[in-house]
Amino acid sequence: MSATYTELSGRTVLVTGGSRGIGAQTARAFAGQGAGVCVVGRDRDALDAVVSGITGSGGTAIGAVADVTDSAALERVRGEVESRLGPVDVLAAFAGGQGFPVPGADLTEQRWRQVIDSDLTSAFLTVRTFLGGTDGMIGRGRGSIITMSSAAGRQPSQANLAYGVANAGVVMLTRQLATELGPHGIRVNCIAPSSIGTEKVLARMPAAVQEQVAALHPLRRLGSTDDVASTALFLASDAASWLTGLTVDVAGGRITG
């Protein structure tokens, strides 16, 4: 069960990659704190299911279909969320996830560019979209941004080369933005999960393999989407008001520095 952060009630939160998995659970967690949530993704049916679940439980949520590698689409999302929920206070740039293993020598140029766009460029474009203008975070002098990296961006892994490089880039993007945006009252932090048991992972990974992967972590289990969502709540809350430029390894002890 998540901690309660009363200051998040009434705030506007936008979550990209929110149609399923970590993003969906994070959207639910913020809505459970009383925030109005805009859930962004490319699958309308999946978004509708997440939004219906939140509103059916008494929360406030809207869905927005967009490709977050498209800056024009992101500007449309900004207009929609500001008109329906208000200026964004918390931005969770969680879209990505193109880590399927491919040897570096076999990685095509096209695939390299797709993964870099999906996991790194999307984070940059999403953050940039919500910074400027009267209702942007800089103009309002406040905001919390949370980016999503991966354990594959923290140390070499079986994920493809582009995925590891892109997620390492997200870590540096976070640090650079934290330095630039701190004077404007904006905090920027990153979450780097490892081995999270999303619906997709659990469906594709046999039980025996799950046990093998869990054994690689000192805490001897897979992580849950709740583990990541709870970290996001903390980073967005006033309890983390002195934290910026930080990458939190939600990794069961497998990544320690």
N, C-alpha and C positions, 0 to 999 in steps of 0.2 A: 504494500500500500504506500502511495506517495505521501510525502510530507505536504502540509498545507502552507501555501504562500498567498496570504490574503491580498497582497499588493498586486497580484496578477489578475485579480477580478476586475473586469471592465476594460482590460487592455486588449488591443488588437494584435493578433498573432497570425503570421503567414508561414505556412509550412510547404516547401516544395518537396516533390517525391512523396506526397502525402496520400497516395491512393491505396497503399498497402504497406505491410511490414513496419519498419522503424518509423517512417514518416507518419503513417496512419495512427500508430499508437501514441506518438508524440502529439499529434493533433487532438486525440481523445484526452490525453493528460492535461493539456492546456485548457481545453473546454471544461474539464472537470474542476479546474481552479476558478472558473467563472469568466475566462477570457472569451472574446469573440474570435473565432478561428476561420481563416480562409485556407482551404486545402487545395493545393495545386498539383496537377498531374496530367497525363495524356489519355487516360482511360476513363471516359465519362461514367460508365457503369460502376466501376470500382470507386470513383469519387463519390457518386451518388450514394453508394452503400455506406461509406464512411460518414458522410454528412447526415444521412438518415439515422444512423446509429447514434450520433451525437445529439441531434435535435430530438430524437425519440426519448433520450434520457434527460431532456430538459436543458441541454446546452445550446449554444449559439454557434452555427457554422454555415459556411457557404462553400461551394466548390467552383473551381475555375480550371477549365481545360486549357493547357498551354504547353508548348515546347520551350523549355527554359534555356535552350541554346539560341533562341530567337528573341532579340532585344525588343522588337516591335510587339511580339506577343506578351512579353513581360510588362511593357508599358500599358497594354490593355488590361492586364491583371491588376496593375496598380490602380488604374482608374476605377475598376469595378470594386475592389476592396475598400478604397477610400470613400466611394459613394455609398456603400452599403454598411460598412462597419466602422469607418474612420481611418485616420492615418495609422500606419503600421508602427507598433511599439517594439515588437519582438519579431525578428526575421530568422527563421530556421531554414537555411539553404541545404536541404538534405537530398536533393536529386542526384542520381548517379548510379554506380554499380555496374560496371562492365568488366568484371575481373576474371572472366573465364580463362583458364590457363592456355597460353599459346607460347611456344618457345620464341625467344626474341628474334632468332634468325628467320622464323616463319611469319612474323608479324608484318602484314602488309602496310603500306603507307596509308591506304584508305582506313584500315582498322585503327591504326595509330591515331589518326586525326579524329575519328569518331569517338574514341575513348577519351582523349584529351578534352574534346568539346563537351562530352557528356559529364565528365567528373570534375574538370577544372574551369573551363571557360564558362560553363553554366553557373558556377558559384560566383565568379567575377561579375557576370552580367546581372545576376539576381541582386547581388549587393548594390551594385552601381545604380540599379533602377530605383532603389528606395532611399537614396541618399540626398538627392538634390530637390530643389523647389521649396515652396513655402511649407508644404506638409511633409517634406522629406525629413529624415532624421537629423541632418546637419542643420536645417533651418529651425527645427524644433529644439535642438540642443540636447537630445536624449535618444536612447535606443539601445537595444541589445541584439547583437547578431551572433548566431551560432552556425558555424559551418560543419560539414561532415567530411571527415577523412576516413581512414581505415588503418588497421594494423599493417596492411600491405604498403602503406605510405610511411611507416615507421621503421620497418626493417624488411629485407628481401623475403619474398614468399613465393608460393607456387602461382600466384596470380600473374597475369600477363604484364610485360614490361611497361606498357603504356599506363596501365591501371596503377601500378606502384608509383610511377613518376608523377602522374596526375594527382594522386592523393598526397604525395610528399609536397607537391606544389600547393595544395590546399592549406597545408600547415604553414608554409611561408606566406601565403596570401593572408592568412589570419594574423600572423605576427606583424606583417607590414601594415595592414589595415588598422590593427589595434594602435600602432604607433601614430598613424596619420589621423585617426578619428577620435582618439582619446581626448584631445583638447576641445572637441565638440560635444563631449559628454556621452559618447557612444562607446560601448564595450563590445569587443569582438573576441569570441572564444571558439574553440574547435573540439569536437568529439571524434575520437578514433576508436571505433569498436573492433572487436575480434570475435569471430565465431558466434554470431548471434543466431539463435534458433527462430528465425522467421518462419512463417507458414511455408514459404517456398523452399527454404533450406530443409526443414523437417520432412517435407513431402519427398524431396529428392535424395536425402541422405539416409541410407539404411541405419537401423538402430546400432548395429555393430560399429559402423563408421562413426556415428555420433559418440559412442563410448571412446573410440580411439582419439577423436579430436578433443573431447573433454579432458582426456588424460594429459594432453599437452599443456594444460593450464593449471597452475598451482591450486586454484579453487576447485578443480576437478568437476566442472560442469560446463555446458554451453551457456552463453549469456542469453538474456531474454530481451525482447523489445521494451519491456518495462524498465530494465536496467538502463537503457539508453534514454528513454523518455524521462525518467526521474533525474538523470544528470542534466538534461536540457532544462527542466523546470528549475533546478538549482541555479544553473548558469544564468538564466533569465531573471532570477529573483533578486531582491535587494540583499539577500544573504550573500550574494557573490559580487557586491558592489565594488569591491577592491580587487577584482580579478579581471584581467584583460590580457589578450595575447597568449592565453594558455591553451594547451592541447591536453585534454583529459583522455587517457587510455582506458576505455571501458573494456578491459581485456582479461579480466580474471587473473591478473598477475603475470600474464605471458609477456607483456611489454612493460618495462619498469623504468624507462628513462630514455 
